[in-house]
């Protein structure tokens, strides 16, 4: 991941302004202080939150992937409790990881309040587990909330459980096991009422919060009960800028709270102006008159590379249609590349040509072809015709063979390379946040258009893994929990060094074989096939890999452990603009199982997702956490930088690193390589065709 991702959250996006905005509570997630509300952040909102209320330091990441769904990953340090015996954890405080979710059940209307249902510590250790039902009603600048909570937030137990009328088991709440399993104790035990009010003051940056909480702090985790002089908490939020909130409060009647939230929104925010991109070529006053066989196609090809990002393989003509075959290597939004290529072609060919078709390839595999009507494109760019006219006439189809006359063929440039900063992190265990910053050099050499070598050389710059003292116990082969040794044994490593070949087996079927150093911990050989029809909402793939564990130095040395691993994966679109992937197969620790991945991709390519993996590994063999799960965020660098790029920044939050449910981290995926077969992203960003 490139470090410039931090700029999105850390640099203010503008000065403060006065419209009401829902803010985060102490735990992460929209709310008051110690309590949530039924409110939701705007769609696409992302926030990083930190708060301190003695003895708890809380760090969280919250996301709004759907307008009715909020998700939070939280990391809590209980600073007055050790992680374990000093011989085991040194001076480290106890750490807790949790995932929360809140679902809006009803949106506020004129007469009725907004209602939401939420769960804290969903599938986590259960130390702070709580369930709640909450309602909100706004009157001008005042927003009232009231709810009922079970578990941690309702530990005062003011009420009998109304669900006890359904089953006596609801009257008793099981003790949290701290295992990371999904609980069977949801909505059980005596609940308590909570509520409060948020007030937006006339001074735009300042809002005030007052709440009554249902926790009496006499049932705290780790026998850590706290004195509570009052159940009423009072606080404020000061909006330093659109991307920064500072919070302060007086809680429990005797304890101060301080917090900070850094946030942005990838739906409403504008990507930086691409000041380092070349300007789009102007359209000619009239079409050139040069005969087609006298065009300097080598010069056209170079302009297509320099300005439109196309590495041209060949240029051909079929009647009034000009076809350009190549690999687009610069612009994240395909419409922008197609528009710039159309400008260049309009400047280069005579009026015999009425259609421009860009045939997109990846490693010589035809993916899709986009055909643009020349005259309509010219009229739209000149503002003489509406963009919707061009939208209706532009076609995105399966790339297929044509009877054509080849006008130009370009030899490939075999070597490409790049340098940048890399970032790795691991959150979990007594050591807190572990990270590495590295200088990375990646390179690729193409022997043919579909056979290539790729590699990555990484040099450690900054690393706190050398203080990593905890190797988790495991009842499985150590396929991932030797992480510390891989991160600290050598400062110069070869994470990948592999040979690859990809082919189109049929018009909708793709295949790939590869071998070498496949990732930082494994070397081996493998293959993948994918069926993906043009414009369809589903795809089916399979991969099979024979791998051997690498030496801790991450050079060419190997260890004894070896295994066969692979999966069959189905991909499909789901309701609410979400995507799902279900993988079934064998994992690195020789356990069998399935991984379910659910995600939401916004129009600008930002993706928020979560996964869960259950395998044949028992809870005892897996260890703390019981099964694998996590959240991830994938952001195109195009959203962060003033230079167009296809690269992405990927952040992953997994509560624990364990050996069960571990998959091979392959460098290439046919599904991502064939993304052009899904034309939605092209049409959702169609306005970029004029940029």
N, C-alpha and C positions, 0 to 999 in steps of 0.2 A: 504494500500500500504506500502511496506517495504521501509525503508529509503535508503537502498543501491542503489536504482535507481539513486540517485544523483551522485554516483561515476562515472557512465557512461559518464555524461556530464561534470563533474567538474574536473576529473582527466585526465591529458594529456595522449593521447594514444601513444605518441612517439615524437621524435624530429622533428623540422620543416624540410621540404624538398621542392624542388624547382618547381614542376610542377604547371602550372596555375590552379587556383581553383576559381570558381565563389563564390562571397561573398554576404552577405546580405546588403540591403539598410537600411535607417533609420527606415522605417516602418516595416521591416520584409519581407522576400522574396528576391530572388536574384535580384540585381540591382546595381546602382551606389550609390547615396546619397539620394536625394529626389525623384529620378526617378527609375522606374523598367527597366529591360532589357528583351530581349526575351530569355535569357539563363535560364537553369534549373539546379538545383543541381543534383548530381547523384541519381539514384533510391535508395530509402530507407533512404535518408538523413533526419536527424532531427536536428533542431537548436533551441536554446533559445537565444533571442536577447534582449538587452537593449540599449537605446540611449537617449541622452539628448540634445535637441536643444531648448533653451529658447523661449517660455514658455512651451514647450512640453516635457514630459517624456514618452517615449514609451517602452512598454514591449510586446514581441511577441513570439509566438511559430510557427515555420514553418516546414512543412513536405512535402516530395516528395513521395506520395504513388504510383504514376505511373510515367514513364519516361517523360510523356507529361503533367502532371498535378501537380501544386504546390498549396498548401493550407496554409493559415496563419490565426491564431487567434491573435488579437492585443488588448491591453489594454492601453489606453492613459490617462494620467493625465494632464489636462490643469491647470497648477499650479498657474496661476494668476487669476483664476475664481473660486468662491466658488460653491459647489454643490447646494447650496440653501441658504435660510435665516439661520443666525447663530443659531437660536433657533431650526432649523431642522437638520442641518448637522455639527454644531460646526465649527471647523477650516478646515474641509475636502475640498480639491480642487475638481473641476468638473472631473468626470470620464466618459470615452467613451469606449465602447466595439465594436469590428468590426471583421468580417470575410472576408478575401480576397481570390480570386482564380485567377490563371493564367493558360491558356491552350496554349500549343504549337501547332500552326497550320501547320507549315512547318519546317522541320529540315534543317539546313544549308547544302548546297551542294557546289561544286567547284565554281559555278558562282553565285548562289542565296543566299541571307541571310536567317538566321533563323527568323521566324515570330511568334509572340505570341499575344494573345488577353487576356486582364485581366480586373478584376473588383475589386475595393477597396470598403470596407464597404458594402459588398453584404448582404442585409437583415439586416443590423445593424441600427444604429440611423440615418445614412445618413450625419452626420456632416462632414465627410471626404470622402464622396462617390466620386468615379472617375472611369472612364472607359478609356481604352487605347488600341491602336494597336501599336506595336513596332517591329522593325527589328534590327538584329545584324549581323555583318560580321567581321570575324577575319582575320588579316594579321600578322602572326608571333606572337609576344608578345603584339600586340595592338588589342583591340576589340572595334569596333565602334558600337554605337547604335543610332537610330533615331526613333521618334514616334510622334503620335498625341494623345492628351488626352482631355477628356471632364470632366467637374466637377471640383473637388478640384485641381487636378494637372494641369488642363488647364484653370484656372480661369482668366489668362491674356486675353483670348479670342482673339487671333491674327487673327483667320480665321472665315469666315462664315462656318456654318455647312454643309458639303457636303451632309449629309442625308436630308437636307431641301428640296432637289429636289424630294424626295419621299413623304414627308408630311410636311406641314408647322409647325406641332407641334414640330418637331425636332429643330426648331429655338429658342425655349424658354424652359429653364430648370426650373422645379418646385422647390420650396423651400423645403429643407429637413425638414421632420416633426418630426424627433427624436423619431419615434414610434417603430422602429425595424421591420417594415414591409418591404416586398420586394417592391422596388421602381417601379413607372411607368415612371421614368424620365431617364432611361439609354440612353446614347449617345445623350442626348438632350442639347441644349445650344451651345454657341460659343466655339469651341475647341482652343487649342494652340499646337504649336510644342514643342518638347523637344528632347534632345539627349545628347550624350557625348562619352567619350572614357575611357577605362580602360587599364592600361599599367602594365605589369609584368616586374619589373626591373631586371637587372642582379643579384641583391642580392635577393636570393630566398624568404626570408620571407616578402619582401616589395613589395606592388603594389600601384599604384597611380590612382586616379580617377579625371576626369574633366567633368563637366556636365553643360548644359544649361537647366534650368527648365521653365515650362510653367505657374507656379503659381506666381502672383504678390503680394500675401499676403494682398490684399485689400478686400478680401471677406472671411475672416477667421471666423470659427464658434464662436458663443457667442460674436459677435461684438468685436473681439479680433485682429483687423488688426495690422500688423507689418510693420515696415519700411524695405524696400528692397533697398539697395544701388547698388546691382548688381544681375542679374539673373544667374550669373556664380558661381558655387560652386567648390571648390577644396578640395580634401581629400586624405587620405592614409589609407591603411590597413596593419597592422603588424601581421604576423602569429607567435604567441608565440610558438605554438605547433600545431600538427595536429588537435587538438580539441579546440583551443582557438584562436580567432582573436580579436585584438584591433583596433578600428577605431578612426580617428580624422579628422575634416574638418573645413573649414571656409565657412559658408553659408550665403546667403542673402547679402554678402559683409560686414557684420558687426557682425556676430554671430558665436560662436564656437560650434562645435558638438563633443561629445565623445560617444563612444559606445563599447560594448563588445558582442561577439557571442561565445556561447559554443555549440559545435555540435558533432555529431557522425553519423555513418552510419551502420544500422543494416543488410545491405546486404553484404557489403564488410568487416566489422569488424569481427574478430575472437572472439568467446566466450572464457572466461578464461579457462586455463587448469584445469581440475578437480582434483586438488592435494589432496582433501579430500575424494575423492571416493576410495573405495577399488580397488586394481589392478584387471584387468580381469584374470580369472583363465587360466593357461597354458593348452594347449591340451595334452592329454596323448600320449606317444610314440606308444602305441597300445591300442585297446579297452580292458576294463576289461573283465574278464571271469566269474564273479560272476553270478550265475543263477538269473533270474528276481525275483523269490520268496524269494531270500536271500539278496537282496539289502536293505541297511539301509535307507529306504525311509524317515524316520524322519530326518536323517542327511542331506539327499539331499534337503528336504524341507527347512531346516534351511539355507543351503547354497544359495538356490534360494532366500530366504528372504534377507539375509545379503548382497549378492553380486549382484543379478539381480533385487532386489526390488519387487519380487513376494510374496504376501501373499497367500500361497497355500491353496486351498480348498480340492482338491483331485488330485491323479495321477492315470492314467488308461492306459491300453494297448489295441490296436486293431491291431492284426497281427504285421507287422513290424513298426508300428507307436506308439510312446509314447506321451500321451497327458497330459499336465499339466494345470489344471483349477485353476485360481486364479485372484487376483486383483493386478495389477502393480502399486506400490505406490511411486516410487522414480524417474524414468527417464522420462524427458519430451519427449524425442525422443524414440518412441517405438522400433525402430530398435536396439538401444543400449541395451535395456532390453532383447530383443529376442536373440541377439548375446551372451550376458553373460549367459543367461539361457541355450543356446545350448552348450556352453563350459562346464557348470556344468554337464549337462546330458551326454555329450560325455565322461566325466570322471567317470560316475557313472554306465553306463549300457553296457551290452555285445553287440556283433556285430549282434545279432538278430534284433536290432532296426536300421532302416535306415532313419526314419523320426522323427523329433521332432516337435510337434504341441503345441503352447502356446495359450490357450483359455482365452481371456481377459474378465473379468467380472467387473461390477460396481454394488455393493450392490446386488450380486447374479444374476444380469441381464446379460446374455451372450451378448457380443457386437460383437467381431470378433475373428477369429482364424487364427493364422499365422503358416504355415507349412514350415520347413526348411529341405532340403535334407542333411543328416548328412555327407556323403562323400564329397560332393561339398563344404560344409561349411568348413570342415577340410582342404581341398586343398587350398581354398581361404585364410584362416587365415595363412597357411604356405607359402603363396605367390607362390604356384605352379599352380594356376589357376586364371583367371581374375574375378574380382568382378562382371562383367556383366553376367557371367555364373550363378552365384548365384542369381543375380537379376531376371533373366529369370525363374529360377526354384522355387524360393520362392513364396508361394501362400498366399494371404490374402483373406479370405472368410467369409461369414456369419457364425457365430457360430451356430451349429446345433447338434441335438441329434445323438449319435453314439451307435452302438452295441459294447460293450467294456467290458473288465475285469478291475474292480477297484482294484488297487494295494495298495492304501493308501488313507486314509481320515484324515484330520487334523482338530482338534477343533479350533475354532476361538479365537483370543485374543480380548475380547470385548471392552477394554478401550484403547483409544489413546488420546494424548493431545500434545500441543505445545505452545510455547510462542514466542513473538516477539514484534517489534515496529509497531504501526499503524500510518497512516497519513491521515488526511482529509483536504480538502480545499474548499473554496468558493470564486469565483471571480465575483464581480459585486456590484453595488451600491456605495454609497459614502464612505464606509468603506474600500475599496480597497481589498487587499488579506487577507482573513480570513483563519486561519489554526488551526489544533489541532494535537499534537503529543501525542500518548498514548502508554501505555504498555498493550498488549493484551494477554489473555490466552484463547485458544480455546480447546475444548474437544469434544469427540465423544464416545458414548457407544452403542454397538450393542447388542440388545436383541436377534435378529436372524441375519442372513446374509443380510436380506433385510429390517429389521426394526431397526431403530436407533434413538437415541436422540443426538442432537448437540447443543452446546451453545458457547457463547463468552462473556467473562468478560473483560471489558475495564476500565483502570484507567488513568485519565487525567494527563499528565505530563507537557505539555506546550500548552497554548491556548490563542489566542487573541480575541476570540469571546466575552469575557466580555466587550470589548470596542465597540461591535457591537450595534449601537444605532438606526439603521434604520430598521423598519418593513414595508415592502412595502405595499401600499394600495392594496386591492384585492376586486373584486366584486364576488368572488367565496368562497366557504368554505375554510378555512385556512388549507389545507392539507399538505403544504410544507413551507409556509412563517413564521411559528412559529419556524423556524430553530434555532434562537438565544436561545430560551428558552430550547430547547432540548440539546443544546451544553453547556449551562452554569449552569443549575439547580443543577446538581450533578456531582461530580468528579469520582464516581464509578458507572458504568452503566452495564446493561445487553442488549447489542444490539440484540442478538438472544438467544432463548431458546425454542427449538421446537422438536416435535416428527415427524418422517418421515417413510414412507413405500413406496418402489418402486418395481414394478413387470414387467416382460415381459408378455404382454397379448397375443401376437402372435409372429411369427418369426420376424416381422418388426414393431410391435406395442408395445409401452411401456407406463406405467402408474405410477402415483405417487400421494400420498395423504400426507398432512402435516398439522400441527396445533401447535399453541403456540405463542411465541413472534417472529414474522416473520422478523422484521427489527426494526430499532431504533424508528420509529414513529408509527408502526402498529402491532397489534396482531390479530390473527384470524385463520381461517381454509381455506384450499384450495386444489385444485387438478389440475393435468396436464396430458394430454395424448400427445403422439408424434408418428407419423408414419414416419419411416426413413428406407428405404431399403438399403441394403449393396451396396456400390459403386455408388449409385445414386447421382445426382447433386442437388437434391431438398429434402425437408422434409416439413411436415405439422404438426403443433401442436396447442393445445388450452389449456388455463388455466382459472379457475374460482375461485374466492376468496371472502369470506365474512370476512371483517376486521372491527376492531374498533380501534380508535385512542388511543395510549398509553399516560400515564402520562409523564410530562416533565422530571421526575426523571429517566425515562427509567428503572423502576423496574417492579413490577407486577401490578401497578395501571393502570386504564383505564379511558378515558374520554368519553363523551357522543357521539361524532360523530362516525357514523358507515355507511358502504356502501358495495355494491356488485360491484366488479370490475373484469374484465377478458378480454382476447383477443384471437383471432384466428390469428396465425402467420404462414406465408409461408416463407420458406428459399430456396434460389436458388443461383447457381453460375451464374455469369454474364460475359460478355466479358472483356478482359484486366486483367484476373486473379483477378477479384473482386467478392465479395459476397454481396447479398442483402437479407434483411428481411423486410417484410411488415406485420405490426400488425394492426388489426382492432378490436375496442371494446370500452369498458367503462373504464374511468379513475377514479382516486381517488376522484376528485371533482365532480363526476357524469356527467361529460361531455363525449360525444361520439366523436370518431374520429379515426385517423390512424397515425401510426408512420412508416416512411421509414428510414431504416438504411442501409448505403452503406459502405463497408470496403474493405481493401486489406490486406491479410495475406501473409507475406513473408515466404520463405522456413524454416526459423528458428523459426517460430511461432509468430513473432512480428506482431501485427495487428494495423493498422491505420484506423480510421473510422469517420463518421459523421452521425448525425441523424436530422430529422426534424419532428415535430408533429403538425398537424392541427386538431382542434376539434370544437365542436359546441359552445365553449366559445367565446363570442364576443371579439373584440379588447378592448372595454371599460371594460368588466368584467375581462379580462386577465390582463390588465394594460400594463406598459412599456414592450416592446418586442413583443407584439401582438400574438406571438406563440412560442412554445418551439423549440430550436435547440441547437446543440453543437457539439464538436469534442471530440474524445477520442483516447487514446494510451494504448495498452495492451502489456506488455513486459514479456516474461517468465523469471523468476529469473535465469533459467538455462543459460541465456545469460549474466548474471551479476555476477554470483558467481562462486567460485571454488569448489562448492559442488552441485551435481545434485539434482534437486527438481522439483516438478510438479507445484509449486505455481507461481502466476503471480502478477505483479505490474500493477495496473490500474490507469491511470490519466484521468480525465474528465475535459474539459473546457466548461462550459455552461455560456453564457453571463449573464444570470439572473436566480435567483431562484423565480419561480412563481408557482401559484396553478393550472393553466390550463395545461392539457396534462401530469399530474404527474402519474407515474406508480409505482406499488408496487415493491420494491427492494427485490425480492425473493433470498434466499440463494442458492437454487439449481435450475438448469435448465436441463431438460432431453436432450435438444439439445447439451449442452456442455458435459453432462455425457456420451453421445453416440458418441463422436467425432471419436472414433475408426472405426466407420462405413464409414468414409471418409478415404480411404487408401492413398490419395495423400501425406500427410505429412510424412507417413512412407516411401514411395518410394523416395520422394525428399531428404530424409536424409538417404538413404539406406546404405551409406558408413559407418555409425556409427555402423553397425552390427558387425564390426570387432574390435570395441574399448572395 
